Amino acid sequence: MNELLQTAMMEVFSQTFGLELQPCEAPPAEDGYTAEIPFSDGRESFSAAVWVQKPILRRLANLLLFEEDPDEETLRDLTSELANFIVGHAKMAASDKNLPYSIETPRFSGIKPLEQSDRTLLYEFENQCVALQIKGLNG
């Protein structure tokens, strides 16, 4: 599952946004915008949390919405849409491999520090980080 999501994250940023992500060596201390999206691989249920720093969201708002100074509501909505882009892309990749996969609606979950987890995919673009964390929901 991590492999599908890792590939999806890289492809969404490169193919959809034209931004090349690089590995981020250390988790940032700053707060980031977070959205969560539940998904299932047919056997287990998970939640993917997308965490992104504000400068990356502002860049995405400019690319997608042509907004140079997006308001907070736009940044929050864009965080949820980013989660949907990434997990939705993984769903398409799973479908191509005839793997069961379902997703639910993303929800914005706040502006907060990145939680430490061993299930974190951490990348950066222009010294700003974006992360994807996977949590099991089956107990």
SEPA-416378 format. One record per residue (C-alpha): residue number from 1; x, y, z. Coordinates in steps of 0.05 Angstrom, whole numbers, plus 5000, padded with zeros to 4 digits. Layout:
BEGIN
+-----+------+------+------+
:  nr :   px :   py :   pz :
+-----+------+------+------+
: NUM :    X :    Y :    Z :
...
+-----+------+------+------+
This chain:
BEGIN
+-----+------+------+------+
:  nr :   px :   py :   pz :
+-----+------+------+------+
:   1 : 5000 : 5000 : 5000 :
:   2 : 5056 : 5048 : 5017 :
:   3 : 5086 : 5037 : 4948 :
:   4 : 5022 : 5057 : 4913 :
:   5 : 5015 : 5119 : 4955 :
:   6 : 5089 : 5138 : 4948 :
:   7 : 5084 : 5132 : 4872 :
:   8 : 5018 : 5170 : 4872 :
:   9 : 5047 : 5227 : 4912 :
:  10 : 5107 : 5234 : 4866 :
:  11 : 5065 : 5230 : 4803 :
:  12 : 5012 : 5279 : 4827 :
:  13 : 5065 : 5331 : 4842 :
:  14 : 5105 : 5319 : 4779 :
:  15 : 5051 : 5304 : 4727 :
:  16 : 4993 : 5347 : 4754 :
:  17 : 5031 : 5405 : 4784 :
:  18 : 5098 : 5403 : 4748 :
:  19 : 5136 : 5402 : 4814 :
:  20 : 5191 : 5353 : 4828 :
:  21 : 5193 : 5329 : 4901 :
:  22 : 5257 : 5308 : 4935 :
:  23 : 5266 : 5269 : 5000 :
:  24 : 5260 : 5314 : 5061 :
:  25 : 5314 : 5294 : 5111 :
:  26 : 5285 : 5322 : 5175 :
:  27 : 5213 : 5336 : 5196 :
:  28 : 5201 : 5411 : 5200 :
:  29 : 5184 : 5445 : 5266 :
:  30 : 5132 : 5491 : 5235 :
:  31 : 5058 : 5478 : 5232 :
:  32 : 5027 : 5452 : 5168 :
:  33 : 4958 : 5444 : 5139 :
:  34 : 4930 : 5374 : 5148 :
:  35 : 4874 : 5336 : 5114 :
:  36 : 4854 : 5263 : 5124 :
:  37 : 4821 : 5215 : 5076 :
:  38 : 4798 : 5145 : 5095 :
:  39 : 4811 : 5088 : 5046 :
:  40 : 4811 : 5013 : 5043 :
:  41 : 4850 : 4960 : 5006 :
:  42 : 4792 : 4910 : 5011 :
:  43 : 4820 : 4877 : 5074 :
:  44 : 4838 : 4934 : 5120 :
:  45 : 4816 : 5006 : 5129 :
:  46 : 4866 : 5063 : 5134 :
:  47 : 4869 : 5138 : 5139 :
:  48 : 4919 : 5178 : 5098 :
:  49 : 4938 : 5245 : 5127 :
:  50 : 4968 : 5296 : 5081 :
:  51 : 5009 : 5349 : 5116 :
:  52 : 5035 : 5408 : 5076 :
:  53 : 5070 : 5474 : 5091 :
:  54 : 5035 : 5539 : 5073 :
:  55 : 5085 : 5561 : 5019 :
:  56 : 5072 : 5498 : 4979 :
:  57 : 4996 : 5508 : 4985 :
:  58 : 5004 : 5580 : 4961 :
:  59 : 5043 : 5554 : 4901 :
:  60 : 4989 : 5503 : 4886 :
:  61 : 4935 : 5556 : 4892 :
:  62 : 4972 : 5598 : 4841 :
:  63 : 4980 : 5538 : 4794 :
:  64 : 4909 : 5511 : 4800 :
:  65 : 4867 : 5572 : 4817 :
:  66 : 4910 : 5630 : 4791 :
:  67 : 4907 : 5660 : 4860 :
:  68 : 4970 : 5695 : 4885 :
:  69 : 4943 : 5710 : 4954 :
:  70 : 4893 : 5655 : 4973 :
:  71 : 4852 : 5664 : 5036 :
:  72 : 4851 : 5613 : 5093 :
:  73 : 4787 : 5579 : 5068 :
:  74 : 4820 : 5567 : 5001 :
:  75 : 4883 : 5539 : 5033 :
:  76 : 4841 : 5491 : 5076 :
:  77 : 4799 : 5468 : 5017 :
:  78 : 4862 : 5459 : 4975 :
:  79 : 4893 : 5415 : 5030 :
:  80 : 4832 : 5369 : 5026 :
:  81 : 4835 : 5369 : 4950 :
:  82 : 4909 : 5351 : 4952 :
:  83 : 4893 : 5290 : 4996 :
:  84 : 4839 : 5271 : 4946 :
:  85 : 4887 : 5279 : 4887 :
:  86 : 4940 : 5234 : 4919 :
:  87 : 4895 : 5179 : 4947 :
:  88 : 4851 : 5181 : 4884 :
:  89 : 4913 : 5172 : 4841 :
:  90 : 4932 : 5111 : 4883 :
:  91 : 4862 : 5084 : 4873 :
:  92 : 4870 : 5089 : 4797 :
:  93 : 4937 : 5054 : 4801 :
:  94 : 4907 : 4998 : 4844 :
:  95 : 4850 : 4991 : 4794 :
:  96 : 4900 : 4983 : 4738 :
:  97 : 4930 : 4924 : 4777 :
:  98 : 4860 : 4896 : 4792 :
:  99 : 4869 : 4909 : 4866 :
: 100 : 4809 : 4927 : 4909 :
: 101 : 4812 : 4999 : 4934 :
: 102 : 4761 : 5048 : 4958 :
: 103 : 4766 : 5119 : 4983 :
: 104 : 4720 : 5166 : 5022 :
: 105 : 4713 : 5241 : 5025 :
: 106 : 4773 : 5279 : 5052 :
: 107 : 4766 : 5327 : 5110 :
: 108 : 4809 : 5384 : 5134 :
: 109 : 4836 : 5366 : 5203 :
: 110 : 4874 : 5429 : 5224 :
: 111 : 4938 : 5469 : 5224 :
: 112 : 4988 : 5433 : 5268 :
: 113 : 5058 : 5405 : 5274 :
: 114 : 5075 : 5341 : 5236 :
: 115 : 5065 : 5281 : 5282 :
: 116 : 5123 : 5234 : 5288 :
: 117 : 5109 : 5166 : 5256 :
: 118 : 5147 : 5110 : 5224 :
: 119 : 5094 : 5108 : 5169 :
: 120 : 5110 : 5177 : 5142 :
: 121 : 5130 : 5193 : 5070 :
: 122 : 5166 : 5260 : 5075 :
: 123 : 5186 : 5302 : 5015 :
: 124 : 5206 : 5374 : 5001 :
: 125 : 5201 : 5425 : 4946 :
: 126 : 5242 : 5489 : 4950 :
: 127 : 5259 : 5475 : 5024 :
: 128 : 5186 : 5466 : 5043 :
: 129 : 5159 : 5399 : 5065 :
: 130 : 5099 : 5357 : 5048 :
: 131 : 5083 : 5291 : 5083 :
: 132 : 5036 : 5232 : 5076 :
: 133 : 5022 : 5189 : 5137 :
: 134 : 4984 : 5124 : 5138 :
: 135 : 4945 : 5100 : 5199 :
: 136 : 4907 : 5034 : 5206 :
: 137 : 4834 : 5041 : 5226 :
: 138 : 4820 : 4968 : 5244 :
: 139 : 4836 : 4972 : 5318 :
+-----+------+------+------+
